[in-house]
Amino acid sequence: MRILRILAAPLCGIAFLFTFGAVQAACPPSAIASLEKPGVAMRNGVDRGVLWRIERDGRTSWLYGTIHIGRGDWVRPGPTIQKALTQSDTVALELDMRDEATARAMARPADPELLARMISGERARRLERQNSEACVPPGSLSKLQPILQVTALAGLVGRADGLYPEFGVDETLAVAARNGNKPIVALENAQDQLKVLTGNSEAEEAEQVDAALDELESGKLRGQIKELADVWARSDAARLARYPEWCDCLNTPAEQRLLKRLLDDRNPNLADGIERLHASGKGVFAAVGALHMIGPQGLPTLMAARGFTVTPVLTNAQEQTAQPMPALAAPSPAPRAARGGKAVKGQRAKAAPAAAARGGKSAKAAPAAPRGGARAPAKAAGKAAPSKAPAPAAKGKVRR
């Protein structure tokens, strides 16, 4: 169940609002310290993730499927992604984790009475053990909503494999947008996402907390996160579309309800927000969790139904080659928000050179699908076996 949140909701990034140093030799290095390890470099940009171009009214926008954790050498966007960012007027994210209001909402203490009821007895002891194993100083997360406590711990599991919330793709895109003086628009808010996670009752939240602790204790989550990150990194949209077959995360009615809340129930609102921005005359680079892109309720299908021409650009798994680019400073470990898309002081940097042409190929990088090229995945992310997505409304079309 917890792996759903890593790909579908950026709240696992709550972990990067806090500083967890390596308090003992057995602890993973911090995100910044991990950059000093041999083989980690941020001088190259490789196209990763899944990308679609959407067009309507003579304007182009983009749909980019992200993952909310990442590696240090993923910080620099690849040439195709960089080109799309350069062409866009606005970057739209689920949440802007560096916005001050969002950071405050994420770190706001939960109701003490709720914490006393839910975090007690054996559950409290289990949670304390997981905090210790994750090298989280005692009390660092203890005042947060219970579901956020375990979600933050889930976001830290990948550190042993070099995967950090601080290098989450949404986070690095926000830094790139501010460096380029591009406005950042949040398509949702922290309060609404928290409601999605907690469910409809305290009992349901408690059930999800226990399920998360089960996954943390079993060690299963680490392998799932690593596989998920590898699938995302090679732009394997077909594998993502078969996610329900291999995630081992839809085994109970509670997990199935969670998937519906995280994806199907949110996708229409995300599509509405992207459409409004595009209709206002903006070229939008919309970057949300990659699971929002697959299935008959995925954003490419929904945008086609709204009259957009949708063209796959990065959707095929393939060997991808880095392009030399200037070094990029790592994102700071704590959020420093600037409203309205203004650059954070001290973060201004030169934009990376764009290397991709619309519908063409980037030199030594993953080729963007030409018009009439690769098919976009249209497979359901539900419990059943994947099926073809329904045809979009007459006004829109998906280019194949």
NUNUMAR-841197 format. One record per residue: residue in one letter; z, x, y negated of N, C-alpha, C in turn. Coordinates in steps of 0.001 Angstrom, whole numbers, plus 500000, padded with zeros to 6 digits. Example, Ala and Ser with C-alpha at 12.3 -4.5 7.8 and 13.67 -1.06 7.14 Angstrom:
NUNUMAR-841197
A507800513190505690507800512300504500507800513200503300 S507080512850502250507140513670501060507870512900499970 
***
This chain:
NUNUMAR-841197
M500000500832501199500000500000500000500000500867498750 R500739501947498791500883502752497588499572503399497161 I498716503717498121497449504354497779496592503433496922 L496769502126497054496030501187496210496274501474494743 R497504501744494389497838501943492986497277503257492448 I497144504248493319496637505538492868495207505407492360 L494406504541493002493016504399492596492794503224491662 A493593502174491776493295500941491046494086500764489772 A495216501431489601496028501246488398496576502584487935 P496478502887486641496880504200486146498377504367485988 L499192503411486426500623503527486199501263504641487009 C500541505195488018501102506380488676501239507513487663 G500481507409486547500576508404485493501891508383484751 I502776507414485058504114507415484462504804508748484726 A504446509405485838505097510671486189504867511730485133 F503698511707484478503420512797483551504119512597482207 L504805511463482012505611511288480809506904512089480878 F507211512594482068508427513362482279508065514774482716 T508939515722482450508696517104482828509534517441484046 F508865517788485147509564518138486373509245519585486705 G510128520478486368509891521882486643510122522216488102 A509641523363488521509872523816489880511283524395489953 V512242523535490333513642523937490275514037524848491422 Q513198524936492453513483525848493543512161526302494143 A512228527328494956510997527925495468510164526938496265 A510817525983496941510089525029497775509376523965496969 C509638523871495677509028522832494847507609523222494463 P506704522249494362505349522560493897505397523071492464 P504443523896492073504401524336490668504102523162489753 S504467523289488497504102522270487520502587522260487346 A502078521222486689500633521133486488500102522341485739 I500786522734484667500322523876483882500420525158484695 A501522525340485421501676526549486233500629526613487340 S500185525458487826499202525456488914497873526058488473 L497606526055487172496351526607486674496290528117486827 E497439528735487029497484530189487175497241530635488608 K497157529666489537496945530021490935495526530550491137 P495323531497492047493978532028492304493018530909492707 G491809530981492199490794530012492565490763528782491690 V491727528630490780491736527483489875491171527923488540 A490097527310488117489469527656486846488910526398486218 M488902526357484883488405525181484189487173525508483350 R486434526532483741485288526936482933484013526235483381 N484046525549484499482854524898485016483028523392485021 G481950522670484810481968521227484894481080520769486033 V481608519925486893480866519380488025480924517867487926 D479805517195488152479794515736488140480557515199489339 R481575514430489048482396513814490088482609512353489738 G483009511569490744483247510151490509481957509354490604 V482051508046490316480899507153490430480559506597489048 L479250506552488742478799506204487399477590505274487466 W477622504230486620476489503329486447476150503243484965 R474858503130484672474398502843483317474165501335483201 I474657500716482133474421499290481914473754499117480550 E472747498253480498471947498093479285471750496622478960 R471868496308477677471592494954477191471438495008475679 D470587494152475148470383494058473695469939495393473094 G469208496181473865468708497445473345469737498551473265 R470911498348473829471976499368473796472390499745475213 T472898500946475327473339501473476618474850501678476610 S475493501243477672476898501559477924477006502104479344 W478234502446479748478427503120481036479659502567481745 L479600502522483063480741502197483905481067503427484747 Y482271503948484592482662505161485314483912504871486120 G483823505051487439484974504860488318485796506122488402 T487076506021488080487961507182487986488984507199489113 I489766508245489129490959508333489966492074508840489063 H493287508347489262494357508573488293495202509807488589 I494709510667489466495264512005489672494076512968489665 G494326514255489611493204515183489603493643516622489778 R492657517487489894492886518922490023492610519614488693 G493166520798488533492971521527487295491512521805486991 D490712522083488030489312522394487776488452521141487647 W489081519969487586488348518736487287488458518364485810 V489174519140485033489442518763483644488159518697482822 R487247519624483035485998519621482295485027518625482921 P484558517609482176483568516668482732482282517397483093 G481614516910484133480330517476484517479241517111483518 P478058517709483653477010517531482640476532516090482488 T476422515349483594475976513957483479477031513107482794 I478290513303483159479382512563482523479481512942481054 Q479363514233480759479450514683479379478330514091478531 K477137514007479097476014513414478379476290511940478062 A476801511215479045477106509798478825478186509632477762 L479203510495477809480252510445476782479672510708475392 T478807511695475299478219512054474007477398510900473439 Q476710510168474299475867509066473868476668507818473484 S477929507768473846478741506563473643479490506616472317 D479735505441471752480492505340470507481988505209470749 T482364504601471873483754504263472153484064504541473610 V485267505022473887485752505190475258486754504075475540 A486497503307476595487386502206476986488087502569478291 L489415502557478272490242502865479439491089501653479793 E491590501629481024492557500582481368493746500668480411 L494335501841480347495435502136479431495184503496478801 D495635503657477582495629504975476945497051505523477051 M497251506408478040498599506885478318499149507764477196 R498291508217476293498756509041475177499011508220473919 D498813506942474003499165506071472892500687505928472847 E501268506069471656502731506076471535503348504768472007 A502735503637471659503284502344472062503243502198473579 T502162502663474203502062502591475665503113503482476318 A503270504700475791504269505615476348505669505014476256 R505974504377475132507297503755474991507474502621475982 A506439501802476144506538500676477072506729501156478505 M506050502240478868506158502762480228507551503308480512 A508156503924479505509450504575479698510626503665479344 R510353502417479001511425501506478595512363501233479771 P513671501329479573514614501069480676514502499639481195 A514680499503482486514671498184483114516006497475482876 D516054496212483178517278495422483079518341496032484002 P519490496456483460520521497087484303520967496197485460 E521017494900485238521435493996486320520407493974487446 L519129494010487076518075494081488093518198495375488887 L518413496481488189518564497765488878519759497756489819 A520849497155489377522050497098490217521788496286491487 R520988495222491358520701494391492536519721495077493484 M518701495713492938517624496224493778517843497652494256 I518484498479493436518664499884493807520128500103494164 S520439499756495370521816499889495858521781500104497368 G522900500480497916523015500632499357522016501619499930 E521439501258501073520529502143501776519255502396500975 R518786501382500251517583501590499435517829502662498375 A518987502647497753519315503655496750519378505042497373 R519940505149498587520034506445499253518637506963499626 R517789506064500085516419506466500420515685506959499172 L515855506249498078515195506632496836515712507978496340 E517008508191496468517582509467496043517022510617496864 R516856510405498168516282511458499020514849511780498608 Q514074510764498294512680510994497890512597511706496546 N513478511377495626513527512104494359513838513568494591 S514787513841495499515153515220495796513980515970496432 E513293515337497386512179515988498052511018516241497091 A510887515373496078509825515550495083510256516476493950 C511470517031494038511977517949493015512116517267491659 V512429515978491670512682515238490440514165515351490122 P514537515872488960515942516017488612516673514669488703 P517906514671489173518662513425489310518692512631488012 G518417511349488117518493510455486967517244510381486115 S516237511236486383515047511261485528514304509936485532 L514226509283486688513480508036486812514370506821487011 S515677507028487100516577505989487599516686504762486700 K516294504855485438516399503703484545515110502891484466 L514065503358485124512796502645485089512815501433486011 Q511871500520485785511672499404486700511530499971488114 P512160499361489128512110499928490488510711500235490982 I509749499336490716508403499583491209507794500805490522 L508166501072489277507660502260488591508292503531489144 Q509530503442489590510167504625490166509406505114491392 V509076504187492306508373504616493515506903504914493226 T506316504238492245504932504538491874504830505946491291 A505809506326490474505827507686489935505964508711491054 L506823508446492026506983509369493147505695509483493949 A504999508347494123503725508381494840502718509253494113 G502740509217492776501820510038491998502097511521492108 L503301511891492588503665513308492713503377513881494092 V503062513020495062502890513482496436501760514487496563 G500694514301495790499519515160495924499677516551495363 R500803516849494700500952518178494089500834519307495102 A501280519056496340501179520098497368499727520459497659 D498802519557497337497374519809497535496649520028496213 G497415520322495151496811520619493862496378519411493067 L496876518216493406496506516971492721497677516517491855 Y497424516355490550498488516079489588498145514877488708 P499143514050488370498903512973487399498453513506486048 E498951514679485661498568515257484365497066515525484276 F496410515750485432494975515993485449494198514753485880 G494848513593485841494144512355486150492909512219485284 V491865511648485846490577511617485150490664510818483857 D491407509705483865491564508924482636492215509759481541 E493200510555481958493923511393480999493006512449480391 T492201513110481219491329514146480691490204513553479843 L489759512347480181488761511680479346489334511329477975 A490602510906477948491240510601476666491311511847475795 V491612512987476401491642514243475640490251514570475114 A489229514428475982487859514726475563487418513802474430 A487811512522474513487439511567473465488071511950472140 R489332512315472165489993512701470921489411513991470369 N489087514910471249488451516145470779487116515851470091 G486435514808470541485163514433469950485278513354468891 N486514513045468459486750512027467426486179510661467801 K486211510329469079485740509017469517486921508052469631 P486757506819469170487825505823469333488098505551470810 I489364505312471121489773504929472468490304503501472411 V489780502650473278490218501259473346490841501016474707 A492035500435474741492676500049475994492237498641476358 L491719498465477553491266497157478006492415496285478483 E493564496896478750494753496168479190495959496726478444 N497146496234478777498365496802478212499379497035479322 A500364497870479019501326498291480040502106497110480602 Q502472496148479744503252495006480208502482494195481246 D501176493969480995500381493196481948500219493938483266 Q500025495256483195499895496001484445501195496005485232 L502304496052484520503590496007485216503773494679485944 K503323493592485318503405492279485976502567492259487248 V501410492912487199500562492982488384501285493696489518 L501987494765489193502656495565490211503891494887490786 T504655494222489940505917493650490401505716492383491225 G504584491722491067504367490497491818505012489300491151 N505189488263491922505663486997491366507158486785491480 S507857487732492097509286487526492286509982488864492499 E511291488842492335512092490028492598512020490405494070 A511971489392494930511889489662496369510594490386496725 E509484489999496082508216490659496365508227492091495860 E508832492329494705508932493692494213509769494543495168 A510883493983495646511733494724496584510970495063497862 E510138494128498330509337494378499528508364495531499299 Q507774495577498114506836496648497817507551497990497652 V508734497985497082509511499219496963509820499771498357 D510251498900499263510567499343500618509328499877501335 A508192499200501146506955499669501777506562501046501245 A506754501244499944506434502545499354507347503631499914 L508619503323500062509549504299500632509170504632502075 D508729503624502835508267503881504204507133504895504204 E506165504713503291505016505614503256505407507016502790 L506316507087501835506771508387501367507517509125502474 E508354508413503197509156509045504253508301509476505435 S507271508734505761506434509057506916505523510249506661 G505268510563505384504343511642505053502893511220505115 K502642509962505482501266509486505618500530509468504283 L501278509227503226500642509045501924499906510294501457 R500458511460501752499827512703501288498403512820501826 G498228512585503117496896512680503698495940511643503141 Q496436510428502894495594509381502343495118509744500937 I496028510276500133495663510641498768494639511763498757 K494826512741499624493865513851499669492482513355500081 E492417512487501095491119511958501512490476511148500396 L491281510332499750490780509516498648490210510390497530 A490934511453497189490468512355496132489165513044496535 D489043513421497806487819514072498264486631513113498218 V486851511863498626485786510855498580485332510641497145 W486283510518496238485948510317494824485185511521494270 A485660512717494594485089513927493997483640514134494387 R483240513665495551481841513856495954480981512621495662 S481487511717494812480720510543494367480255509687495533 D481095509568496559480708508867497783481014507374497647 A480153506660496916480386505234496672480325504424497960 A479490504831498915479393504104500174480715504179500942 R481334505345500938482633505499501602483705504699500868 L483653504710499544484597503905498775484454502429499103 A483220501967499280482988500557499579483572500172500932 R483749501160501822484369500895503123485865501190503111 Y486421501295501958487834501631501775488780500816502663 P488617499494502769489549498725503619489538499152505076 E488469499826505524488386500235506915489226501472507208 W489500502293506187490176503564506460491449503797505656 C491766502914504706492941503180503871494256502870504571 D494212502047505636495443501635506319496446501059505320 C495939500214504411496786499706503336496650498203503150 L496041497518504119495865496070504015496334495388505296 N497471495834505781497938495374507088498835494152507042 T499338493802505875500270492684505759499786491723504672 P500258490476504716499905489540503634500303490063502257 A501433490774502150501866491309500856500864492340500345 E500353493195501249499376494199500842498059493543500429 Q497672492505501131496434491802500780496569491089499440 R497731490517499173497951489886497867497930490935496762 L498494492110497048498497493182496054497079493608495707 L496223493764496730494840494164496465494149493139495570 K494376491863495849493753490816495032494239490900493585 R495547491102493399496078491196492036495550492432491319 L495458493545492053495042494797491430493559494826491080 L492743494115491866491299494213491670490677492889491234 D490515491969492163489767490737491875490317489972490689 D491644489910490564492228489134489472492067489829488119 R491902491128488106491802491874486847490368492129486419 N489451492210487388488088492607487055487399491722486018 P487543490378486078486879489563485045487361489892483632 N488657490151483467489169490499482132488650491864481679 L488563492809482615487992494115482271486532493954481850 A485785493148482602484375492917482261484249492244480897 D485129491296480602485095490623479300485298491624478164 G486261492521478340486539493507477303485369494446477075 I484749494888478163483589495779478038482436495048477360 E482217493792477755481128493014477149481359492800475653 R482596492520475251482882492319473828482587493582473027 L483012494729473538482758495985472831481265496247472709 H480537496025473798479093496253473776478414495287472799 A478837494018472814478235493013471936478515493296470468 S479583494043470187479907494366468793479026495478468229 G478115495974469055477217497023468602477609498409469061 K478598498501469941479075499792470420478410500181471733 G478138501469471875477824502016473176479139502429473811 V479489501825474943480826501950475519480794502825476766 F481702503784476847481943504525478084483216503940478678 A483056503029479640484194502317480235484620503035481506 A485832503559481519486338504348482638487579503675483201 V487460503129484407488575502457485070488597502888486530 G489671502563487225489818502971488614488597502640489457 A488201503555490341486939503433491064486865502197491952 L487993501699492447487946500503493282487511499274492497 H487600499340491174487104498225490356485582498152490367 M484927499141490929483464499193490894482806498659492158 I483558498360493200482931498035494478483126496572494834 G482224496074495679482340494725496188481699493674495301 P481666492441495782481023491354495029481736491006493742 Q482981491421493597483709491230492344483835492534491565 G483086493553491956483124494830491252482440494730489896 L482787495641489007482269495572487640480744495683487546 P480058496530488335478599496521488243478000495148488517 T478511494452489526478009493112489837478357492123488742 L479581492192488223479992491266487165479185491493485891 M478900492745485554478133493008484338476686492560484508 A476120492691485712474772492179485960474737490662485771 A475785489973486214475849488524486044475952488124484584 R476368489059483730476456488795482291475181489202481546 G474145489491482279472865489782481652472573491247481418 F473375492151481958473124493587481809472186494074482916 T471353495017482583470610495758483595471493496909484046 V471761496971485336472725497928485892471980498926486767 T472136500209486462471423501267487178472411502296487710 P472416502559489022473290503609489558472859504985489080 V473820505808488727473541507167488254474182508194489182 L475482508076489405476183508937490363476834508030491399 T476184507862492535476762507029493591476524507607494974 N475806508710495079475453509278496377476230510551496654 A476875510618497807477582511837498195476569512959498374 Q476846514086497782475931515221497878476652516487497426 E476079517606497739476634518876497280476379519003495786 Q477419519325495041477294519388493588477630520796493113 T476842521299492178476973522668491712477492522703490288 A478420523587490022479018523665488693478034524234487680 Q478192523801486434477435524339485319478384525157484437 P478008526379484040478889527155483163479113526434481845 M480368526363481441480718525724480181481884526476479548 P482094526309478241483223526965477590484547526508478190 A485539527384478140486859527036478653487440525888477847 L488199525025478516488834523880477873490325523961478107 A491108523799477055492561523856477193493052522714478061 A494080522987478858494665521943479696495351520905478842 P495392519644479312496130518629478563497609518956478540 S498257518669477424499689518926477311500444518024478253 P501616518462478748502335517677479751502978516415479216 A503127516270477929503740515062477374502746514376476457 P502776513027476396501789512319475577502020512534474092 R500933512807473396500978512926471940499878512014471415 A500236510777471154499225509769470890498758509801469456 A497503509473469262496943509256467932496200507948467962 R496578506998467147495952505686467164494564505744466565 G493764504783466992492441504634466409491464505720466795 G491820506498467832490885507494468311490854508767467498 K491799508962466572491800510198465793492218511360466665 A491686512510466378492003513678467180493451514076466966 V494104514468468064495467514970467954495427516337467293 K496348516572466405496371517838465685496427518998466659 G495546519951466441495524521133467292494663520986468526 Q494094519769468769493304519577469968491810519617469699 R491381519747468428489959519689468126489247520837468838 A488143520527469463487380521542470179485915521196470107 K485057522194470374483626521949470369483245521122471580 A482303520234471399481851519403472507481063520254473483 A481162519915474750480394520630475760478933520252475645 P478028521172475937476600520860475830476199519798476818 A475385518866476393474899517820477287473743518379478097 A473763518114479401472739518706480244471918517688480994 A472204516396480798471508515399481590470620514542480725 A469487514177481201468613513233480506468727511881481167 R468546510813480372468682509467480929467736509298482112 G468370508885483246467588508608484435467020509840485089 G467298511030484530466733512237485097467718512998485917 K467562514315485992468447515144486799469081516200485920 S470329516531486208471008517615485519470777518889486300 A470484519962485594470192521215486276471355521639487132 K471108521854488423472108522314489381473298521384489473 A473149520165489084474247519205489186473771518026489994 A474694517109490275474326515914491016473251515162490264 P472128514824490895471047514151490184471411512744489815 A471093512373488587471255510981488187470119510191488803 A470433509013489305469416508218489972468358507757488990 P467077508037489222466028507547488339465863506054488498 R465210505443487526464940504011487644464143503788488926 G464613502814489687463969502574490968464454503512492039 G465569504248491772466059505238492707467111504703493651 A468256505472493788469255505177494811469863503809494628 R470228503223495740470863501909495689472334502034495327 A472816501099494549474239501035494266474923500351495424 P476148500775495771476861500108496852477211498699496442 A477131497787497388477476496394497088478271495843498239 K479387496537498520480181496171499677481562495749499264 A482085494805499992483364494207499599484502495144499874 A485556495041499020486757495846499209487852495024499825 G487523493940500455488534493055501011488878493413502425 K489539492488503092490030492749504438488902492793505456 A487904491945505287486833491838506237485900493035506145 A484986493128507105484001494199507069483157494077505829 P482660495207505323481885495180504081480665494281504221 S480315493620503152479154492753503146478384492974501873 K477163492514501843476332492695500671476831491845499529 A476706492397498322477137491654497144476144490556496848 P476616489402496292475702488335495931474790488768494802 A473635488120494742472680488451493692473243488071492349 P473018488890491289473529488584489965472792487405489367 A473358486894488269472744485789487565471349486180487105 A470534485164486836469124485397486569468877486315485393 K469746486259484361469501487045483158469686488525483386 G470505488912484370470779490324484584470107490794485858 K470065492084486009469495492623487232470090493991487479 V470197494305488766470630495641489180469408496428489568 R469195497522488879468060498366489234468348499105490515 R467411499127491373467580499799492667466773501074492704 
***
